């Protein structure tokens, strides 16, 4: 079993929107732990805010379940590039919002 960090965690603040890279400990979005089973195969998903945080975890889960993703985000280009890498590139398409 993997050992995860345990609370209490040091207080942290970031300007909005926040960055996953600046978080300590780094959040587990399921990058290594989540294994899909094809439950969303042939489904299309529009995911708003899938660049980091809970949205990144959802993007990983949906992609590993077989969904085609369109991820919208604000100005977190580095975060969304990492999300795209984690979902395996493929059909995942980031779309920057204004």
C-alpha positions as CSV (number, residue, x, y, z in Angstrom):
1,X,0.0,0.0,0.0
2,X,1.2,3.5,-0.8
3,X,1.8,5.8,2.1
4,X,0.1,9.2,1.7
5,X,0.8,12.4,3.6
6,X,-1.4,12.8,6.6
7,X,-2.9,16.1,8.0
8,X,-2.5,18.5,9.5
9,X,-0.9,20.3,6.5
10,X,0.9,23.6,6.6
11,X,-1.4,26.5,5.7
12,X,-0.9,27.7,2.1
13,X,-2.4,30.4,0.0
14,X,-2.1,31.3,-3.7
15,X,-3.5,33.9,-5.9
16,X,-6.5,32.8,-8.0
17,X,-6.3,30.7,-10.1
18,X,-4.0,28.5,-8.0
19,X,-1.3,26.2,-9.4
20,X,-0.8,22.5,-8.6
21,X,2.9,22.9,-8.9
22,X,3.0,25.2,-5.9
23,X,1.1,22.9,-3.6
24,X,2.9,21.0,-0.8
25,X,2.3,18.2,-0.5
26,X,1.6,17.7,-4.2
27,X,-2.0,16.4,-4.6
28,X,-2.7,12.9,-5.8
29,X,-4.9,13.2,-8.9
30,X,-4.8,9.4,-9.5
31,X,-1.9,9.7,-12.0
32,X,-0.5,6.4,-10.8
33,X,-3.3,4.9,-8.8
34,X,-6.4,5.1,-10.9
35,X,-7.0,2.3,-13.4
36,X,-10.0,2.6,-15.7
37,X,-12.3,-0.1,-17.0
38,X,-13.9,1.4,-20.1
39,X,-17.1,2.5,-18.5
40,X,-17.2,5.7,-20.6
41,X,-16.0,4.2,-23.9
42,X,-17.6,6.1,-26.9
43,X,-18.8,8.9,-24.7
44,X,-17.9,12.6,-25.2
45,X,-17.1,14.8,-22.2
46,X,-16.8,18.6,-22.0
47,X,-15.0,19.3,-18.8
48,X,-14.8,22.8,-17.5
49,X,-11.8,23.6,-15.3
50,X,-10.0,20.3,-16.0
51,X,-6.5,21.8,-15.8
52,X,-5.8,21.2,-12.1
53,X,-7.2,20.2,-8.8
54,X,-10.4,18.2,-8.8
55,X,-10.8,18.9,-12.5
56,X,-7.5,17.2,-13.3
57,X,-8.5,14.2,-11.2
58,X,-11.8,14.0,-13.1
59,X,-10.0,14.4,-16.5
60,X,-7.7,11.5,-15.6
61,X,-10.5,9.3,-14.4
62,X,-12.8,10.0,-17.4
63,X,-9.9,9.5,-19.9
64,X,-8.9,6.2,-18.3
65,X,-12.6,5.1,-18.5
66,X,-12.4,5.7,-22.3
67,X,-14.1,9.1,-22.8
68,X,-13.1,11.6,-25.4
69,X,-12.4,14.8,-23.6
70,X,-12.6,18.5,-24.3
71,X,-11.1,20.4,-21.4
72,X,-11.8,24.1,-21.0
73,X,-9.7,26.3,-18.8
74,X,-8.7,29.9,-18.1
75,X,-5.0,30.8,-18.3
76,X,-3.3,27.9,-16.7
77,X,-1.4,26.8,-19.8
78,X,1.3,24.9,-17.9
79,X,-1.3,23.0,-15.8
80,X,-3.4,22.0,-18.7
81,X,-0.3,20.8,-20.6
82,X,0.4,18.5,-17.6
83,X,-3.2,17.3,-17.6
84,X,-3.0,16.5,-21.3
85,X,0.2,14.6,-20.7
86,X,-1.4,12.6,-17.8
87,X,-4.4,11.6,-19.8
88,X,-2.2,10.3,-22.6
89,X,-2.7,13.1,-25.1
90,X,-4.8,11.3,-27.6
91,X,-8.3,12.6,-28.0
92,X,-8.0,15.0,-25.0
93,X,-8.1,18.5,-26.4
94,X,-7.6,21.6,-24.3
95,X,-9.7,24.7,-25.1
96,X,-8.6,28.0,-23.4
97,X,-11.5,30.2,-22.2
98,X,-11.3,33.9,-22.2
